[in-house]
Amino acid sequence: MKLYFLPLCVAVILWGCGHDKEKKREDSEAAKAEYVAERNVVDTVVLRPRNFNKQIVGNGKLRAVTKSVLRFATAGDISEICVANGQSVRQGEVIARLDPRSAQLRLEQAHQTLDKAEIDRVDALISFGYSDTTDVPKERRRVADIRSGYASAVNSLKQAEIDLMNTTLKAPFAGKIANLQSKVYEKPNDPFCTLIDDRTFDVDFNLLESEVGFVAVGQTVKTASFNRPDHYYDGVVTQINPLVDDKGQINVRAKVNNTDGKLLEGMNVTVLVENLVRGQLAVPKSAVVIRDNQEVLFRLGPENKAMWTYVNVVMSNSDSHVVAPNLDKGAELNAGDVIITSGNLNLADGSQVEVRKP
């Protein structure tokens, strides 16, 4: 019985091994068939000369065109603060007030001093022999004003009126409040706050000496903040500093409109300068790949085969490259060539491709 069972086990084991080998062979053949069936599907464009927006990118910082550091022009304790940081105010709107009682008292005293000086002035004119004080020569009246203290009293009254007016701090222009730190019942900080007109900003940025020929006063630019890099604000170049610094750079200033109110004083931004260059051979950025540390694109050749072509990127913008054939590599590139723009990452020279149907 034992002798019969042993050959049966061996047969079962050999059959199992043979079955596994057969299954692996079938799986391998299926994988090969799937690999052979894989297609290189690509998109293409026809290379044509066209106008190209050359873009130069610089980094800058926003500064408000109109900005004022506000201070109280007189001493006192704060009695009221009418605004908060970030709040918008209109021109002439009250920002804060000091306790006015001391200033009001000085104004009343100035009025009393002036009343007494008017009486003394009349007495001085009468002493000069003028009973009718309305018909006094200018020089005589000036001497009487000085002797009586009338001129000094008038000036003191004006100063007292100014001091009372200065207990109220008003916005000299429309804008937003910033850097407000003072509290009610305390003496105001110096400065009290900053008022920023955030409707327009100046942005200073630097360009290389070789790039400044593409920029001119009045030229439009686009600005984007680092936290919203895809949202651009329109601006205009207002001045170009005619001086090259020790880094070979030239400072440029542009004025930017804060159309949605999201730009802030002191914010770091990217500045995009565009200049139209006509008649350029431009391709989408995706058409150019790096092979052997060289810039390469693929042209569509006869029988839908990819043709490896070395190129040089002459200039770029956010979505395209201007390309020229790399003559050192014997490359050729002409208007009318069909350029592969997608599915090119794993292509080789002579790869069979299939153009995607629209």
VOPAGU-2260 file (C-alpha; in pm, 1 decimal, decimal comma):
REM VOPAGU-2260
SITE   aa  ch    i         X         Y         Z
SITE  MET   A    0       0,0       0,0       0,0
SITE  LYS   A    1     281,7     243,4      85,6
SITE  LEU   A    2     469,1     157,8    -235,1
SITE  TYR   A    3     164,4     246,4    -444,7
SITE  PHE   A    4     107,8     582,2    -271,4
SITE  LEU   A    5     464,7     717,9    -325,2
SITE  PRO   A    6     458,6     715,8    -712,8
SITE  LEU   A    7     119,6     884,3    -704,3
SITE  CYS   A    8     251,8    1176,0    -495,2
SITE  VAL   A    9     548,3    1220,0    -726,0
SITE  ALA   A   10     318,2    1233,3   -1027,7
SITE  VAL   A   11      96,8    1495,7    -866,2
SITE  ILE   A   12     399,6    1714,9    -779,2
SITE  LEU   A   13     540,7    1689,6   -1133,3
SITE  TRP   A   14     205,2    1778,9   -1282,1
SITE  GLY   A   15     176,7    2083,1   -1055,2
SITE  CYS   A   16     520,7    2210,8   -1154,5
SITE  GLY   A   17     440,1    2166,9   -1519,4
SITE  HIS   A   18     111,9    2352,3   -1476,7
SITE  ASP   A   19     286,1    2647,5   -1304,9
SITE  LYS   A   20     542,5    2674,2   -1585,6
SITE  GLU   A   21     265,7    2669,1   -1845,2
SITE  LYS   A   22      74,7    2942,0   -1660,0
SITE  LYS   A   23     385,0    3162,7   -1631,1
SITE  ARG   A   24     453,9    3119,5   -2002,0
SITE  GLU   A   25      98,1    3219,7   -2088,1
SITE  ASP   A   26     119,4    3527,0   -1858,7
SITE  SER   A   27     449,0    3631,2   -2017,5
SITE  GLU   A   28     308,5    3598,6   -2368,6
SITE  ALA   A   29       3,7    3803,8   -2266,7
SITE  ALA   A   30     228,5    4075,6   -2124,8
SITE  LYS   A   31     432,6    4081,3   -2445,2
SITE  ALA   A   32     116,3    4109,6   -2650,7
SITE  GLU   A   33      -2,4    4398,7   -2433,2
SITE  TYR   A   34     335,2    4574,1   -2469,1
SITE  VAL   A   35     330,1    4534,0   -2845,8
SITE  ALA   A   36     -21,3    4671,9   -2856,1
SITE  GLU   A   37      81,2    4989,9   -2665,8
SITE  ARG   A   38      62,1    5298,1   -2889,1
SITE  ASN   A   39     252,9    5628,7   -2885,3
SITE  VAL   A   40     -41,0    5867,4   -2918,2
SITE  VAL   A   41      73,0    6229,4   -2965,6
SITE  ASP   A   42     -58,9    6578,9   -3030,1
SITE  THR   A   43      97,6    6800,8   -3293,5
SITE  VAL   A   44     110,8    7160,1   -3418,9
SITE  VAL   A   45     228,8    7305,0   -3748,0
SITE  LEU   A   46     529,8    7533,4   -3702,7
SITE  ARG   A   47     445,6    7881,4   -3835,7
SITE  PRO   A   48     611,2    8222,7   -3784,7
SITE  ARG   A   49     399,4    8425,6   -3544,8
SITE  ASN   A   50     411,0    8721,1   -3311,4
SITE  PHE   A   51     559,2    8624,8   -2976,7
SITE  ASN   A   52     518,7    8801,4   -2642,9
SITE  LYS   A   53     864,8    8798,2   -2494,5
SITE  GLN   A   54     838,1    8806,0   -2117,6
SITE  ILE   A   55    1093,3    8932,6   -1868,2
SITE  VAL   A   56    1028,9    8846,5   -1504,0
SITE  GLY   A   57    1146,4    9052,2   -1208,8
SITE  ASN   A   58    1073,9    9064,1    -836,3
SITE  GLY   A   59     968,4    9379,9    -656,8
SITE  LYS   A   60     802,7    9527,7    -349,3
SITE  LEU   A   61     484,3    9735,3    -337,7
SITE  ARG   A   62     489,4   10090,1    -200,5
SITE  ALA   A   63     177,0   10303,1    -177,9
SITE  VAL   A   64     180,3   10603,1    -409,5
SITE  THR   A   65      10,1   10810,0    -137,7
SITE  LYS   A   66      99,9   10733,2     222,9
SITE  SER   A   67     111,4   10950,1     535,0
SITE  VAL   A   68     231,5   10898,2     891,6
SITE  LEU   A   69     -22,1   11082,5    1112,9
SITE  ARG   A   70      55,9   11254,6    1444,0
SITE  PHE   A   71    -134,4   11476,1    1685,4
SITE  ALA   A   72       5,5   11829,1    1663,6
SITE  THR   A   73     -81,8   11904,6    2026,0
SITE  ALA   A   74     -48,5   11728,1    2361,1
SITE  GLY   A   75    -322,4   11559,4    2559,8
SITE  ASP   A   76    -489,5   11233,2    2651,9
SITE  ILE   A   77    -692,1   11034,3    2399,1
SITE  SER   A   78   -1065,6   11064,3    2458,7
SITE  GLU   A   79   -1191,7   10875,9    2152,1
SITE  ILE   A   80   -1058,6   10648,3    1877,6
SITE  CYS   A   81   -1299,2   10621,2    1585,8
SITE  VAL   A   82   -1118,3   10368,4    1360,9
SITE  ALA   A   83    -929,4   10038,1    1366,7
SITE  ASN   A   84    -640,8    9890,0    1169,9
SITE  GLY   A   85    -747,9    9792,8     819,1
SITE  GLN   A   86   -1051,4   10019,7     823,1
SITE  SER   A   87   -1117,2   10241,4     521,4
SITE  VAL   A   88   -1179,0   10611,2     586,1
SITE  ARG   A   89   -1292,0   10900,8     369,0
SITE  GLN   A   90   -1104,9   11227,2     330,3
SITE  GLY   A   91   -1182,0   11450,6     628,6
SITE  GLU   A   92   -1320,9   11166,7     841,8
SITE  VAL   A   93   -1234,2   11181,2    1214,4
SITE  ILE   A   94    -972,4   10926,2    1319,1
SITE  ALA   A   95    -933,5   11014,0    1690,9
SITE  ARG   A   96    -981,0   11292,6    1943,3
SITE  LEU   A   97    -786,1   11421,7    2242,1
SITE  ASP   A   98    -950,9   11555,6    2558,2
SITE  PRO   A   99   -1030,6   11914,6    2445,8
SITE  ARG   A  100   -1088,1   12079,3    2786,3
SITE  SER   A  101    -741,2   12230,9    2826,5
SITE  ALA   A  102    -747,3   12362,5    2469,8
SITE  GLN   A  103   -1095,3   12510,3    2522,4
SITE  LEU   A  104    -977,4   12685,9    2838,4
SITE  ARG   A  105    -678,3   12836,4    2656,7
SITE  LEU   A  106    -913,2   12957,5    2383,4
SITE  GLU   A  107   -1138,4   13130,9    2636,6
SITE  GLN   A  108    -836,0   13294,3    2796,1
SITE  ALA   A  109    -717,8   13410,4    2453,7
SITE  HIS   A  110   -1056,3   13570,7    2386,0
SITE  GLN   A  111   -1041,1   13756,0    2721,0
SITE  THR   A  112    -687,7   13873,7    2652,4
SITE  LEU   A  113    -796,0   14002,0    2312,5
SITE  ASP   A  114   -1094,1   14187,6    2462,0
SITE  LYS   A  115    -865,2   14366,9    2708,5
SITE  ALA   A  116    -612,2   14443,1    2431,4
SITE  GLU   A  117    -886,9   14604,7    2220,1
SITE  ILE   A  118    -968,0   14842,2    2506,6
SITE  ASP   A  119    -600,0   14924,8    2555,1
SITE  ARG   A  120    -562,2   14988,4    2183,2
SITE  VAL   A  121    -847,9   15241,0    2184,9
SITE  ASP   A  122    -687,3   15417,6    2482,2
SITE  ALA   A  123    -355,4   15429,0    2292,4
SITE  LEU   A  124    -520,7   15584,5    1986,2
SITE  ILE   A  125    -696,0   15844,2    2198,5
SITE  SER   A  126    -361,0   15928,9    2357,5
SITE  PHE   A  127    -237,0   15998,5    2005,5
SITE  GLY   A  128    -518,5   16251,6    1963,9
SITE  TYR   A  129    -759,5   16041,2    1756,5
SITE  SER   A  130   -1113,2   16050,6    1893,3
SITE  ASP   A  131   -1239,8   15872,2    1582,6
SITE  THR   A  132   -1053,2   15542,2    1577,0
SITE  THR   A  133   -1184,9   15453,7    1232,9
SITE  ASP   A  134    -972,2   15715,1    1057,3
SITE  VAL   A  135    -621,1   15646,4    1183,4
SITE  PRO   A  136    -311,0   15632,2     962,1
SITE  LYS   A  137    -173,5   15284,7     909,0
SITE  GLU   A  138     156,9   15349,0    1086,5
SITE  ARG   A  139     -13,0   15507,2    1391,5
SITE  ARG   A  140    -252,4   15209,2    1415,2
SITE  ARG   A  141      40,3   14964,5    1398,1
SITE  VAL   A  142     217,7   15138,9    1686,2
SITE  ALA   A  143    -103,3   15136,0    1892,7
SITE  ASP   A  144    -155,1   14764,9    1823,5
SITE  ILE   A  145     194,1   14686,8    1948,8
SITE  ARG   A  146     179,8   14910,3    2259,4
SITE  SER   A  147    -159,2   14776,2    2365,5
SITE  GLY   A  148     -66,9   14413,2    2307,7
SITE  TYR   A  149    -349,9   14381,7    2059,1
SITE  ALA   A  150    -132,9   14227,0    1783,5
SITE  SER   A  151       4,1   13968,0    2025,6
SITE  ALA   A  152    -344,7   13889,1    2154,2
SITE  VAL   A  153    -471,8   13828,3    1799,4
SITE  ASN   A  154    -188,0   13583,0    1735,8
SITE  SER   A  155    -252,0   13406,5    2067,8
SITE  LEU   A  156    -617,6   13366,5    1977,3
SITE  LYS   A  157    -528,6   13215,9    1639,8
SITE  GLN   A  158    -289,6   12972,8    1807,5
SITE  ALA   A  159    -552,6   12873,4    2064,9
SITE  GLU   A  160    -802,1   12805,9    1784,5
SITE  ILE   A  161    -542,5   12590,6    1605,0
SITE  ASP   A  162    -463,2   12399,9    1926,9
SITE  LEU   A  163    -831,6   12321,0    1978,4
SITE  MET   A  164    -868,4   12212,6    1616,4
SITE  ASN   A  165    -560,3   11989,1    1654,2
SITE  THR   A  166    -727,7   11786,3    1929,3
SITE  THR   A  167    -917,6   11618,8    1646,1
SITE  LEU   A  168    -714,7   11406,8    1402,7
SITE  LYS   A  169    -871,9   11378,9    1056,3
SITE  ALA   A  170    -781,4   11183,3     744,7
SITE  PRO   A  171    -604,0   11409,4     490,9
SITE  PHE   A  172    -709,0   11174,8     209,3
SITE  ALA   A  173    -911,9   10856,8     160,7
SITE  GLY   A  174    -730,9   10535,9     252,8
SITE  LYS   A  175    -683,0   10255,5     505,4
SITE  ILE   A  176    -559,8   10277,1     863,5
SITE  ALA   A  177    -242,0   10089,3     961,2
SITE  ASN   A  178      -2,0   10072,5    1259,2
SITE  LEU   A  179    -259,2   10201,9    1510,4
SITE  GLN   A  180    -138,7   10100,0    1858,9
SITE  SER   A  181    -265,5   10370,6    2098,3
SITE  LYS   A  182    -548,1   10322,0    2350,7
SITE  VAL   A  183    -817,7   10553,5    2486,8
SITE  TYR   A  184    -723,7   10749,3    2803,0
SITE  GLU   A  185    -354,3   10717,8    2719,2
SITE  LYS   A  186    -123,9   10970,6    2561,7
SITE  PRO   A  187     -99,4   10900,4    2188,1
SITE  ASN   A  188     196,6   10716,3    2042,5
SITE  ASP   A  189     417,6   10911,5    1808,2
SITE  PRO   A  190     328,6   10849,5    1531,7
SITE  PHE   A  191     -35,0   10775,7    1604,8
SITE  CYS   A  192    -105,7   10570,5    1288,7
SITE  THR   A  193     -33,4   10542,0     916,7
SITE  LEU   A  194    -282,5   10619,5     641,6
SITE  ILE   A  195    -236,7   10433,6     312,9
SITE  ASP   A  196    -416,7   10501,6     -13,0
SITE  ASP   A  197    -413,4   10144,5    -145,9
SITE  ARG   A  198    -587,7   10213,3    -477,6
SITE  THR   A  199    -252,3   10238,2    -657,7
SITE  PHE   A  200      96,9   10115,5    -572,2
SITE  ASP   A  201     445,9   10177,4    -700,0
SITE  VAL   A  202     654,9    9865,3    -754,6
SITE  ASP   A  203    1032,3    9884,8    -792,8
SITE  PHE   A  204    1207,8    9596,0    -965,4
SITE  ASN   A  205    1544,7    9535,2   -1130,1
SITE  LEU   A  206    1627,6    9421,7   -1482,5
SITE  LEU   A  207    1957,5    9311,5   -1627,6
SITE  GLU   A  208    2146,7    9562,1   -1835,8
SITE  SER   A  209    2088,6    9343,6   -2142,9
SITE  GLU   A  210    1709,4    9341,8   -2083,1
SITE  VAL   A  211    1645,5    9710,9   -2035,9
SITE  GLY   A  212    1620,6    9768,7   -2412,6
SITE  PHE   A  213    1289,3    9580,5   -2406,7
SITE  VAL   A  214    1134,8    9824,0   -2155,0
SITE  ALA   A  215    1014,6   10180,6   -2205,2
SITE  VAL   A  216     823,5   10438,6   -2000,2
SITE  GLY   A  217     452,6   10393,7   -2066,7
SITE  GLN   A  218     485,7   10021,8   -2140,1
SITE  THR   A  219     230,3    9793,6   -1974,7
SITE  VAL   A  220     336,4    9533,0   -1717,7
SITE  LYS   A  221     160,2    9266,1   -1514,8
SITE  THR   A  222     205,8    9211,1   -1142,9
SITE  ALA   A  223     117,8    8907,9    -929,5
SITE  SER   A  224     159,9    8847,5    -557,3
SITE  PHE   A  225     338,7    8537,6    -434,2
SITE  ASN   A  226      22,3    8406,9    -265,5
SITE  ARG   A  227    -181,9    8447,7    -588,7
SITE  PRO   A  228      71,8    8382,6    -866,6
SITE  ASP   A  229    -192,1    8329,8   -1136,6
SITE  HIS   A  230    -384,3    8653,8   -1072,4
SITE  TYR   A  231    -233,4    8951,4   -1254,2
SITE  TYR   A  232    -279,9    9324,2   -1198,0
SITE  ASP   A  233    -219,0    9567,6   -1483,0
SITE  GLY   A  234      41,1    9840,2   -1445,7
SITE  VAL   A  235     244,0   10094,1   -1643,0
SITE  VAL   A  236     617,4   10169,4   -1633,4
SITE  THR   A  237     659,1   10522,3   -1494,2
SITE  GLN   A  238    1035,1   10561,0   -1473,6
SITE  ILE   A  239    1364,3   10389,7   -1554,3
SITE  ASN   A  240    1665,9   10482,8   -1346,4
SITE  PRO   A  241    1951,9   10566,4   -1591,3
SITE  LEU   A  242    2215,9   10398,3   -1376,2
SITE  VAL   A  243    2363,4   10047,6   -1383,1
SITE  ASP   A  244    2450,2    9921,8   -1034,1
SITE  ASP   A  245    2748,3    9707,6    -939,3
SITE  LYS   A  246    2542,7    9392,8   -1011,2
SITE  GLY   A  247    2474,8    9497,6   -1369,9
SITE  GLN   A  248    2110,7    9578,3   -1299,2
SITE  ILE   A  249    1887,5    9878,4   -1367,6
SITE  ASN   A  250    1599,3    9983,4   -1142,3
SITE  VAL   A  251    1256,4   10021,8   -1301,9
SITE  ARG   A  252     939,8   10157,7   -1139,0
SITE  ALA   A  253     582,0   10084,4   -1243,6
SITE  LYS   A  254     244,9   10199,3   -1113,4
SITE  VAL   A  255      -3,8    9917,5   -1045,2
SITE  ASN   A  256    -380,7    9942,7    -998,9
SITE  ASN   A  257    -513,2    9750,0    -697,1
SITE  THR   A  258    -835,0    9655,9    -875,4
SITE  ASP   A  259    -971,1    9413,0    -615,1
SITE  GLY   A  260    -810,8    9555,2    -300,9
SITE  LYS   A  261    -603,1    9242,6    -233,0
SITE  LEU   A  262    -261,6    9407,3    -273,2
SITE  LEU   A  263     -97,5    9533,5      46,0
SITE  GLU   A  264     171,5    9784,5     133,2
SITE  GLY   A  265     514,9    9619,4     142,0
SITE  MET   A  266     398,9    9301,6     -34,4
SITE  ASN   A  267     655,6    9110,4    -242,0
SITE  VAL   A  268     539,4    9061,9    -599,7
SITE  THR   A  269     645,0    8925,0    -936,1
SITE  VAL   A  270     654,1    9171,6   -1225,7
SITE  LEU   A  271     601,7    9046,5   -1580,7
SITE  VAL   A  272     720,4    9271,9   -1864,0
SITE  GLU   A  273     593,4    9176,9   -2210,7
SITE  ASN   A  274     726,5    9289,3   -2545,9
SITE  LEU   A  275     591,4    9180,3   -2884,5
SITE  VAL   A  276     852,7    9020,8   -3114,0
SITE  ARG   A  277     728,2    8949,3   -3466,5
SITE  GLY   A  278     788,0    8651,9   -3695,7
SITE  GLN   A  279     916,2    8395,9   -3445,1
SITE  LEU   A  280     905,8    8014,0   -3463,5
SITE  ALA   A  281     735,9    7934,9   -3133,8
SITE  VAL   A  282     619,1    7602,9   -2991,7
SITE  PRO   A  283     436,5    7508,9   -2669,4
SITE  LYS   A  284     675,6    7450,1   -2380,0
SITE  SER   A  285     568,1    7085,9   -2367,1
SITE  ALA   A  286     721,9    7029,2   -2713,2
SITE  VAL   A  287    1077,9    7076,4   -2583,6
SITE  VAL   A  288    1234,2    6799,7   -2373,0
SITE  ILE   A  289    1584,2    6749,2   -2233,7
SITE  ARG   A  290    1790,4    6457,6   -2365,5
SITE  ASP   A  291    2160,4    6416,9   -2287,1
SITE  ASN   A  292    2151,7    6766,5   -2132,2
SITE  GLN   A  293    2041,6    6905,9   -2469,6
SITE  GLU   A  294    1714,3    7072,4   -2569,9
SITE  VAL   A  295    1527,9    6847,0   -2813,0
SITE  LEU   A  296    1193,9    6838,7   -2992,3
SITE  PHE   A  297    1040,9    6576,9   -3221,0
SITE  ARG   A  298     916,2    6647,9   -3569,6
SITE  LEU   A  299     661,7    6422,7   -3734,0
SITE  GLY   A  300     836,3    6249,8   -4025,1
SITE  PRO   A  301     726,7    6019,1   -4305,0
SITE  GLU   A  302     517,3    5718,0   -4205,9
SITE  ASN   A  303     433,9    5888,9   -3873,8
SITE  LYS   A  304     780,6    5843,8   -3728,9
SITE  ALA   A  305     928,7    6079,9   -3469,6
SITE  MET   A  306    1236,6    6268,3   -3587,1
SITE  TRP   A  307    1478,4    6368,6   -3308,5
SITE  THR   A  308    1577,1    6735,8   -3360,2
SITE  TYR   A  309    1824,7    6934,5   -3148,3
SITE  VAL   A  310    1714,4    7294,7   -3088,2
SITE  ASN   A  311    1813,6    7606,1   -2893,6
SITE  VAL   A  312    1553,5    7795,0   -2690,0
SITE  VAL   A  313    1599,1    8159,7   -2790,9
SITE  MET   A  314    1338,5    8317,7   -2561,0
SITE  SER   A  315    1042,1    8210,4   -2350,7
SITE  ASN   A  316     718,5    8326,4   -2196,1
SITE  SER   A  317     471,7    8159,7   -1961,9
SITE  ASP   A  318     351,5    7897,4   -2213,2
SITE  SER   A  319     582,1    7894,0   -2517,4
SITE  HIS   A  320     944,2    7877,3   -2636,1
SITE  VAL   A  321    1093,5    8044,3   -2942,1
SITE  VAL   A  322    1321,3    7776,4   -3091,4
SITE  ALA   A  323    1595,7    7763,8   -3351,1
SITE  PRO   A  324    1775,7    7458,1   -3491,8
SITE  ASN   A  325    2099,8    7365,7   -3316,5
SITE  LEU   A  326    2336,2    7407,4   -3609,7
SITE  ASP   A  327    2625,8    7261,7   -3412,5
SITE  LYS   A  328    2431,8    6934,3   -3414,0
SITE  GLY   A  329    2341,6    6962,1   -3781,3
SITE  ALA   A  330    1973,9    7008,6   -3694,2
SITE  GLU   A  331    1713,9    7141,3   -3937,2
SITE  LEU   A  332    1390,9    7321,2   -3854,2
SITE  ASN   A  333    1161,1    7503,8   -4095,6
SITE  ALA   A  334     822,0    7668,9   -4109,3
SITE  GLY   A  335     561,5    7408,6   -4200,2
SITE  ASP   A  336     722,3    7128,1   -3996,6
SITE  VAL   A  337     478,2    6930,4   -3783,2
SITE  ILE   A  338     594,1    6935,7   -3419,8
SITE  ILE   A  339     496,5    6678,1   -3158,8
SITE  THR   A  340     371,9    6857,5   -2845,9
SITE  SER   A  341     261,7    6573,6   -2616,0
SITE  GLY   A  342     342,8    6209,2   -2553,8
SITE  ASN   A  343     707,1    6284,9   -2628,5
SITE  LEU   A  344     870,1    6202,6   -2295,2
SITE  ASN   A  345     959,1    5844,0   -2387,8
SITE  LEU   A  346    1002,3    5882,3   -2763,5
SITE  ALA   A  347    1322,4    5788,5   -2942,9
SITE  ASP   A  348    1442,6    5883,4   -3287,8
SITE  GLY   A  349    1231,4    5684,6   -3536,0
SITE  SER   A  350     960,8    5587,7   -3287,5
SITE  GLN   A  351     629,7    5504,3   -3451,1
SITE  VAL   A  352     358,4    5745,5   -3332,0
SITE  GLU   A  353     -12,7    5788,7   -3379,2
SITE  VAL   A  354    -150,8    6144,5   -3407,2
SITE  ARG   A  355    -446,7    6199,1   -3180,5
SITE  LYS   A  356    -762,0    6275,9   -3374,5
SITE  PRO   A  357    -938,4    6602,7   -3287,1
